[in-house]
């Protein structure tokens, strides 16, 4: 299994001397940031892109972050900048007789105030997103949790990309007819403009089972047996299969698709584009098949190129595959497109940037609720610790705010899964936008009253270590569904040593070059994948990654009573209710959904965090 963040060890031989001027120093760019108030990008040592006959740009799991990261220089470019970058790169490649295709693999919603703060949700983001041309696009799971979001996908996004949207295993009930129909065409066969490469493309969603009942996600193992799929993979006039899917590239679903294609086409190249795990990753299926996962939250623009394909001017040779993870900031985008601040920004891109800014203003996303005195991390600090966002929730937020006035005098255990939190809190202003970035989910808290404490206290241990218990009851209750999604792809702590090589190597012009020791690298992605440790376009210093438990718990005892013989309320966020009921049953307590009631019915995790911040953090930054 490859990782997203990790230490990097490099050899000390074969180093070509490099003039310091050839390395881009870490100086602030003399250019305006993408969004007003966004951090200016910092220049750093870059690895080049390697162009092929066919090239791809890939985004996934953007979750509404189309204005970029205002507080993180490495990811501060916005959607308007991406539109300009894609167009410049397309022009550059087509002038060389090469093709460029743009791909997005879903989860475009939920996770940022730009989408979540509007009424209705996505009021601004749908128009902004579709300013980017797409050659291949599919749905993620987040588009399907609610009836309105899936219908928006069907009635807005699918028509906007009528010739590009693919839904190989997804149906929806058409709200106009009441009939279930494919969300979009099952596949797409096309020939590229410049090279004449014949492509068969699919658009899959992993075996998702928590969708609203107006959609049907057919299991992948069933879909690949259907007649249309068999006909598609038997088509003799195909040079390349492309599988765009909202699925981890190291998943059973992609394994099944790969094996089914290979059962018919023994060596036809296959390119997978995945996501869902929010990590950078690259997988080698075989020498002619690779998969690319391009991170999360508009931090990463994935780049993929393939050479050696038959085309209208060349014969087939042994195909070669190349990947690069581009940090989404103007410095990287300028460099890879061959432009600078004076030539990069088009009127179209500027208009998109302006629309993003106006949308943020209309939604008042910069409204400040309080000021954090320090950074609070999901995975960069160990749990428990004073810098862990989960310790902060457990020790301060839940005890301070989770209190239903009808049950306020009752002792309670408050339990939340760590997957309910989506991002870090940075030192400084905690804004309206921050509330949705940290926790965009609208589900509230539920509770079961008067549960014997001597048994209820054992729940947390089960939720964090009793995997077989839950899986035996229901295969869909895997405990991994409770943890932060990026943790699924990083299976152990990655702790950065203080003795990391301060002068890493990077490839440039076919040579290995060492970054001068007086250049302070920016902390960031140091990805290790199946192709090695040179995939990131920007050379960073590594960041530690600490895994966290599935769930955290606060014990709140207002009357300070001895609880061993007492009953308590078991309070939990709505998402984990099935696990709570199974856990209590294992402990000998029979509860059903009928025993569950709403706790603080007018609140949810998002609003409660905002209230706590308003009450406890100073508002003057």
C-alpha positions in Angstrom: 0.0 0.0 0.0 1.4 3.4 -0.9 1.1 6.4 1.2 0.4 10.1 0.8 2.7 11.5 3.4 6.0 9.9 4.3 9.7 10.2 4.9 11.9 10.4 1.9 15.4 8.7 1.8 17.6 9.4 -1.1 21.0 8.1 -2.2 24.1 10.3 -2.0 25.8 9.2 -5.2 25.3 10.2 -8.9 24.5 13.8 -8.0 24.9 16.4 -10.7 26.0 19.8 -9.5 23.3 22.4 -10.0 23.7 26.1 -10.1 21.7 27.7 -7.3 20.0 30.0 -9.8 18.5 26.9 -11.5 16.6 26.1 -8.3 13.6 28.2 -7.6 14.0 29.8 -4.2 11.2 29.8 -1.7 10.3 33.4 -2.1 6.8 34.9 -2.2 5.5 35.3 -5.7 5.2 38.8 -7.0 1.6 38.2 -8.2 -1.9 38.6 -6.8 -3.4 35.6 -5.0 -6.3 33.9 -6.8 -9.0 35.1 -4.2 -8.7 38.4 -2.3 -7.3 37.5 1.1 -5.8 34.2 -0.1 -2.2 33.5 0.8 0.3 34.2 -2.0 1.8 31.0 -3.4 5.4 30.3 -2.5 7.9 29.2 -5.1 9.7 25.9 -4.6 11.7 23.4 -6.5 9.6 21.8 -9.2 9.7 18.6 -11.2 8.6 18.9 -14.8 5.7 17.3 -16.5 6.4 14.6 -19.1 4.1 14.9 -22.1 2.8 11.9 -24.1 0.6 11.2 -27.0 -2.3 11.5 -24.7 -2.4 13.5 -21.5 -4.9 13.9 -18.8 -5.7 16.4 -16.0 -7.7 14.9 -13.1 -9.6 16.3 -10.2 -11.6 14.4 -7.6 -13.2 15.0 -4.2 -13.2 18.8 -4.6 -16.1 19.0 -2.1 -16.9 22.7 -2.9 -13.3 24.0 -2.5 -13.5 25.8 -5.8 -12.2 29.1 -4.3 -9.0 27.3 -3.3 -7.4 27.3 0.1 -7.3 30.9 1.4 -4.9 30.0 4.3 -2.6 27.6 2.6 -0.2 29.0 0.0 0.5 25.6 -1.6 -3.2 25.2 -2.7 -4.4 28.8 -3.1 -5.3 28.8 -6.8 -9.1 28.8 -7.6 -11.3 27.2 -10.2 -10.8 30.2 -12.5 -7.1 29.5 -12.4 -7.7 25.8 -13.1 -9.8 26.7 -16.1 -7.0 28.9 -17.5 -4.4 26.3 -16.8 -6.3 23.6 -18.6 -6.8 25.8 -21.6 -3.2 26.9 -21.8 -2.0 23.3 -21.5 -4.4 22.1 -24.1 -3.3 24.8 -26.5 0.4 23.9 -25.8 -0.1 20.2 -26.3 -2.4 20.5 -29.4 0.2 22.7 -31.0 2.6 19.7 -30.6 0.0 17.3 -32.1 -0.8 15.8 -28.6 -4.1 15.3 -26.9 -5.3 16.6 -23.5 -8.4 15.2 -21.8 -10.0 16.7 -18.6 -11.4 14.2 -16.0 -13.4 14.6 -12.8 -14.4 11.6 -10.6 -17.0 13.0 -8.3 -17.7 14.3 -4.8 -17.9 17.8 -6.0 -20.3 18.9 -3.2 -20.4 19.0 0.6 -17.4 20.2 2.5 -17.0 24.0 2.0 -19.2 27.0 2.7 -19.3 27.9 -0.9 -21.6 24.9 -1.5 -23.1 24.2 2.0 -23.9 27.8 3.2 -26.3 28.7 0.4 -30.0 28.0 0.3 -30.6 25.9 -1.7 -27.2 24.2 -1.4 -25.0 24.7 -4.4 -26.8 27.9 -5.5 -23.5 29.3 -6.9 -21.3 26.3 -7.3 -23.1 24.5 -10.2 -22.6 27.4 -12.5 -19.0 28.0 -11.5 -18.0 24.3 -11.8 -19.4 23.9 -15.3 -17.2 26.7 -16.6 -14.5 24.0 -16.8 -14.7 21.7 -19.9 -14.8 18.0 -19.0 -14.1 15.1 -21.3 -15.1 12.5 -18.7 -17.1 13.0 -15.5 -18.9 10.8 -13.1 -20.7 10.9 -9.8 -19.3 10.4 -6.3 -21.2 9.1 -3.2 -21.8 12.6 -1.8 -24.0 13.5 -4.7 -26.3 10.7 -3.7 -26.9 11.1 0.0 -29.9 13.3 -0.4 -32.8 13.4 -2.8 -32.2 17.0 -3.7 -28.5 16.6 -4.3 -28.9 13.6 -6.6 -31.7 15.4 -8.5 -29.4 18.4 -8.9 -26.8 16.1 -10.4 -29.3 14.7 -12.8 -31.0 17.9 -13.8 -28.1 20.3 -13.7 -24.7 18.6 -14.0 -25.6 15.8 -16.4 -27.1 18.1 -19.0 -24.1 20.5 -18.6 -21.9 17.6 -19.6 -24.2 15.7 -21.9 -21.5 14.2 -24.0 -19.0 13.6 -21.2 -21.0 12.3 -18.2 -20.9 8.5 -17.7 -22.9 6.5 -15.2 -22.0 2.8 -15.7 -23.7 1.5 -12.6 -26.0 4.3 -11.4 -29.8 4.9 -12.0 -32.1 7.6 -10.7 -35.8 8.1 -10.4 -36.6 10.8 -12.9 -38.5 13.4 -10.8 -40.5 14.3 -13.9 -41.7 10.8 -14.7 -41.2 8.8 -11.6 -39.4 6.1 -13.6 -35.9 4.8 -12.8 -33.5 5.6 -15.6 -29.7 5.6 -16.1 -28.2 8.8 -14.5 -26.3 9.2 -17.8 -25.0 6.9 -20.6 -23.3 3.8 -19.5 -20.1 4.3 -21.5 -18.5 6.5 -24.0 -16.6 5.5 -27.1 -14.7 8.3 -28.9 -11.6 9.1 -30.9 -9.1 11.8 -29.8 -8.8 15.0 -31.9 -5.0 15.0 -32.5 -3.7 11.5 -32.2 -6.8 9.7 -33.3 -6.6 7.3 -30.3 -9.8 5.2 -30.0 -11.0 5.2 -26.4 -13.7 3.2 -24.6 -14.5 5.0 -21.3 -16.6 4.0 -18.3 -17.8 5.9 -15.2 -18.2 3.7 -12.1 -19.1 4.3 -8.4 -17.9 1.9 -5.8 -20.5 -0.4 -4.1 -22.1 2.5 -2.2 -25.1 1.5 -0.1 -26.1 4.6 1.9 -27.7 6.5 -1.0 -31.1 8.0 -0.8 -33.9 5.8 -2.2 -34.3 7.8 -5.4 -31.1 6.3 -6.7 -29.9 2.8 -7.4 -26.2 1.9 -7.3 -25.8 -1.4 -9.0 -23.0 -3.5 -7.6 -19.9 -3.5 -9.8 -19.7 -7.3 -9.9 -23.2 -7.3 -11.4 -22.6 -4.5 -13.9 -19.6 -6.1 -15.5 -21.6 -9.1 -16.3 -24.2 -7.1 -18.3 -24.5 -7.4 -22.0 -23.6 -3.8 -22.8 -20.4 -4.0 -20.8 -19.4 -7.3 -22.4 -20.0 -5.8 -25.9 -18.0 -2.7 -24.9 -14.9 -4.6 -23.8 -15.2 -7.0 -26.9 -15.1 -4.0 -29.3 -12.0 -4.7 -31.4 -11.5 -1.1 -32.4 -10.2 0.2 -29.1 -6.7 1.5 -28.4 -7.2 2.5 -24.8 -9.7 1.8 -22.0 -10.3 4.6 -19.5 -12.1 3.8 -16.3 -13.1 7.0 -14.5 -14.6 6.1 -11.1 -15.3 7.3 -7.7 -13.5 4.5 -6.0 -10.2 3.9 -4.3 -7.7 2.8 -6.9 -6.7 -0.1 -4.5 -10.3 -1.4 -4.3 -12.1 -4.6 -5.0 -14.3 -2.7 -7.4 -11.4 -1.6 -9.6 -9.8 -5.1 -9.3 -13.0 -6.6 -10.7 -13.2 -4.2 -13.6 -9.5 -4.7 -14.4 -9.8 -8.5 -14.4 -12.9 -8.5 -16.5 -11.3 -6.3 -19.2 -8.1 -8.4 -19.0 -10.1 -11.6 -19.5 -11.0 -10.3 -23.0 -8.2 -7.8 -23.8 -4.9 -9.3 -22.7 -2.7 -6.3 -23.2 -4.8 -3.3 -24.3 -3.7 -0.3 -22.1 -6.1 0.6 -19.3 -6.0 3.9 -17.4 -8.0 4.2 -14.2 -8.8 7.5 -12.5 -10.1 7.1 -8.9 -10.6 9.0 -5.7 -12.8 8.7 -2.5 -9.9 8.1 -0.1 -8.7 11.8 -0.4 -5.1 10.8 -1.0 -2.5 11.0 -3.7 -1.8 7.5 -5.0 -0.6 5.7 -8.1 -1.2 2.0 -8.7 0.4 -0.4 -11.2 -2.2 -3.1 -12.1 0.2 -4.6 -14.7 2.7 -3.2 -17.2 -0.1 -1.8 -19.4 -2.5 -0.6 -16.7 -2.2 2.1 -14.1 -4.5 4.0 -11.8 -4.2 7.6 -10.6 -5.8 9.1 -7.4 -5.6 12.9 -7.2 -6.1 13.9 -3.6 -8.9 16.1 -2.3 -10.3 19.6 -1.8 -8.6 21.2 -4.8 -5.2 20.6 -3.3 -4.1 18.5 -6.2 -4.4 18.5 -10.0 -3.5 15.1 -11.2 -1.5 14.8 -14.4 -1.2 11.6 -16.4 0.4 10.9 -19.8 0.7 7.8 -21.9 3.0 7.1 -24.9 3.3 4.1 -27.2 -0.3 3.9 -28.3 -1.3 3.3 -31.9 -2.5 6.5 -33.5 -3.2 8.0 -36.9 0.6 8.6 -37.3 2.4 6.0 -35.2 2.3 2.2 -34.7 1.8 0.6 -31.3 4.9 0.1 -29.2 5.3 -0.8 -25.5 3.2 1.8 -23.7 4.8 4.0 -21.1 2.8 5.8 -18.3 3.8 8.9 -16.4 2.1 10.6 -13.4 2.6 13.9 -11.6 0.7 15.4 -8.6 0.5 19.2 -9.2 0.1 21.5 -6.2 -2.8 23.7 -7.0 -1.1 27.1 -6.7 -0.3 29.8 -9.3 3.4 29.2 -9.2 3.0 25.6 -10.3 0.3 26.5 -12.8 2.4 29.3 -14.4 5.4 27.0 -14.7 3.7 24.0 -16.2 1.7 26.0 -18.6 4.7 28.1 -19.8 3.1 31.4 -18.8 3.5 34.0 -16.1 1.2 36.5 -14.3 1.1 38.8 -17.4 -0.1 36.1 -19.8 -1.8 33.4 -17.8 -5.0 35.0 -16.7 -7.8 35.2 -19.4 -10.9 37.2 -19.1 -12.8 34.0 -18.7 -10.7 32.9 -15.8 -10.9 36.3 -14.2 -14.7 36.3 -14.5 -14.8 32.9 -12.7 -12.5 34.2 -10.0 -14.7 37.2 -9.6 -17.9 35.1 -9.4 -16.3 33.0 -6.7 -15.4 36.1 -4.7 -18.9 37.6 -5.1 -20.5 34.3 -4.1 -18.3 34.2 -0.9 -19.4 37.8 -0.2 -23.1 37.0 -0.7 -22.8 34.1 1.7 -20.8 36.1 4.2 -18.3 33.3 4.5 -15.7 35.5 6.1 -18.0 36.3 9.1 -15.8 35.6 12.1 -17.1 33.6 15.1 -13.9 33.6 17.1 -10.1 33.3 16.8 -8.1 30.2 17.4 -4.9 30.6 19.4 -3.3 27.7 17.7 -3.6 25.1 14.9 -5.7 22.1 15.7 -4.9 19.0 13.5 -6.7 16.0 12.4 -3.6 13.9 11.7 -0.5 16.1 12.0 -0.7 15.8 15.8 -1.1 12.6 17.8 -4.3 11.8 19.6 -4.7 12.5 22.4 -2.7 15.7 22.6 -3.2 19.4 23.1 -2.9 20.0 19.3 -5.4 17.4 18.3 -8.7 18.6 17.0 -10.3 15.4 18.4 -8.9 16.1 21.9 -10.3 19.6 21.7 -13.8 18.3 20.8 -13.7 15.6 23.5 -12.3 17.7 26.3 -13.8 21.2 25.6 -16.5 21.4 22.9 -18.7 18.4 23.8 -18.7 19.1 27.5 -19.4 22.8 26.9 -22.2 22.6 24.4 -23.9 19.2 24.1 -26.7 19.8 26.5 -30.4 19.2 25.8 -32.3 21.4 28.2 -34.9 18.7 28.7 -32.1 16.3 29.9 -29.6 18.8 31.1 -29.2 17.3 34.6 -28.7 13.8 33.4 -25.2 12.3 33.1 -24.3 11.4 29.5 -21.8 9.8 27.3 -21.4 11.8 24.1 -19.9 9.8 21.2 -18.9 10.9 17.7 -17.0 9.2 14.9 -13.8 10.9 13.9 -15.0 10.8 10.3 -17.5 13.5 11.1 -14.6 16.0 11.1 -13.2 16.8 7.6 -10.4 19.3 8.1 -8.0 21.1 10.4 -8.5 24.4 12.2 -5.8 26.9 11.6 -4.5 29.6 14.0 -6.5 32.8 13.4 -10.0 33.6 12.4 -12.6 30.8 12.7 -15.3 31.9 10.2 -18.6 30.9 8.8 -16.7 29.1 6.1 -14.6 27.2 8.7 -17.7 25.7 10.2 -18.6 23.9 7.0 -15.0 23.1 6.2 -14.6 21.4 9.6 -18.0 19.6 9.6 -20.4 20.0 6.6 -22.8 17.3 7.6 -26.4 18.3 8.5 -27.2 15.2 10.6 -27.9 16.0 14.3 -27.4 14.2 17.6 -29.6 11.3 18.8 -29.7 9.6 22.1 -31.0 6.6 24.1 -32.0 7.5 27.6 -31.3 5.7 30.9 -28.7 3.2 29.7 -26.8 1.4 32.6 -23.5 3.1 32.8 -21.5 0.0 33.7 -22.3 -1.3 30.2 -22.6 1.9 28.2 -19.0 2.8 29.2 -17.8 -0.3 27.2 -19.2 1.0 24.0 -16.3 3.1 23.0 -13.9 0.2 23.2 -16.1 -1.8 20.9 -16.4 1.0 18.4 -12.7 1.3 18.3 -11.7 -2.3 18.3 -14.6 -4.7 17.8 -14.6 -5.0 14.1 -15.6 -8.6 13.8 -18.6 -8.1 16.0 -20.2 -5.5 13.7 -19.2 -7.2 10.4 -20.8 -10.5 11.5 -24.1 -8.7 12.1 -24.0 -6.6 8.9 -21.2 -6.5 6.3 -22.1 -2.8 5.7 -21.1 -1.9 9.3 -17.4 -2.1 8.8 -15.7 0.0 11.4 -13.5 1.7 8.8 -16.6 3.6 7.7 -16.3 5.6 11.0 -12.8 6.9 10.6 -11.6 9.9 8.5 -11.6 8.7 4.9 -8.0 9.5 4.1 -7.0 7.2 6.9 -8.3 4.2 4.9 -5.3 4.6 2.6 -2.7 5.2 5.2 -2.5 2.1 7.5 0.1 3.2 10.0 1.5 6.3 11.6 4.1 8.2 9.6 6.4 10.0 12.0 8.9 12.4 10.5 12.4 12.1 11.9 14.3 15.2 12.8 17.2 13.7 10.8 15.4 13.8 7.4 17.8 14.6 4.6 17.7 18.4 4.4 18.8 18.4 0.7 16.6 16.0 -1.2 17.1 15.0 -4.8 14.9 15.8 -7.7 14.9 14.9 -11.4 15.4 17.6 -13.9 16.3 17.2 -17.6 17.2 13.5 -17.1 19.6 14.3 -14.2 19.3 14.1 -10.5 19.9 17.5 -8.7 20.1 18.3 -5.1 18.3 21.3 -3.5 20.8 23.6 -1.9 21.0 23.1 1.9 20.1 26.8 2.6 16.7 26.5 0.9 14.0 25.8 3.5 11.4 23.5 1.9 7.7 24.0 2.5 6.1 21.2 4.5 3.7 19.3 2.2 3.0 16.1 0.2 5.9 13.7 -0.1 4.0 10.9 -1.8 5.3 7.3 -2.2 3.5 5.2 -4.7 4.0 2.3 -7.1 6.1 4.5 -9.4 8.4 5.7 -6.6 8.8 8.9 -4.6 9.1 11.5 -7.4 5.4 12.0 -8.2 4.8 15.4 -6.5 5.6 18.3 -8.7 6.8 20.4 -5.7 9.5 19.1 -3.5 8.4 19.5 0.1 9.7 18.6 3.5 7.6 15.7 4.9 4.8 15.9 7.4 3.9 13.4 10.1 0.6 11.5 9.9 -0.9 10.1 13.0 -3.9 7.7 12.8 -6.8 8.3 15.1 -9.5 6.0 16.6 -12.8 5.4 14.9 -14.7 7.3 17.7 -14.1 9.7 20.5 -16.2 10.1 23.7 -16.9 12.7 26.4 -18.3 11.8 29.8 -20.4 14.6 31.1 -21.6 14.3 34.8 -23.3 17.5 35.9 -24.2 16.3 39.4 -20.8 14.6 39.9 -22.5 11.4 41.0 -21.0 7.9 41.3 -22.0 6.5 38.0 -21.2 2.8 38.5 -24.8 2.1 39.6 -26.4 4.9 37.6 -28.0 5.2 34.2 -26.8 7.6 31.6 -28.0 9.1 28.3 -26.0 7.7 25.4 -25.8 10.7 23.0 -24.3 10.2 19.5 -24.2 11.8 16.1 -26.9 10.4 13.9 -24.6 8.7 11.4 -23.3 6.1 13.9 -26.7 5.0 15.2 -26.5 1.5 13.5 -23.2 0.8 15.2 -24.5 2.1 18.6 -27.4 -0.3 18.5 -25.3 -3.3 17.5 -22.7 -2.5 20.2 -25.3 -2.2 22.9 -26.8 -5.5 21.8 -23.5 -7.2 22.1 -23.3 -5.8 25.6 -26.6 -7.5 26.5 -28.9 -4.4 26.0 -31.7 -4.7 23.5 -32.5 -1.4 21.9 -34.1 -0.6 18.5 -34.6 2.5 16.4 -37.8 3.0 18.3 -35.8 3.7 21.5 -33.8 6.5 19.9 -34.9 10.1 20.1 -33.4 13.4 18.9 -31.1 15.3 21.2 -31.0 19.0 20.9 -33.2 18.7 17.8 -32.6 22.1 16.4 -28.8 21.7 16.3 -26.2 19.6 14.5 -22.4 19.2 14.9 -21.7 22.2 12.6 -23.9 24.6 14.4 -22.7 23.4 17.8 -19.1 23.9 17.0 -19.8 27.4 15.8 -21.7 28.2 19.0 -18.9 26.9 21.2 -16.4 29.0 19.3 -18.5 32.1 19.6 -18.8 31.6 23.4 -15.3 30.6 24.1 -12.8 32.2 21.7 -12.1 35.9 21.4 -13.4 37.6 18.3 -10.5 40.0 17.9 -7.8 38.4 15.8 
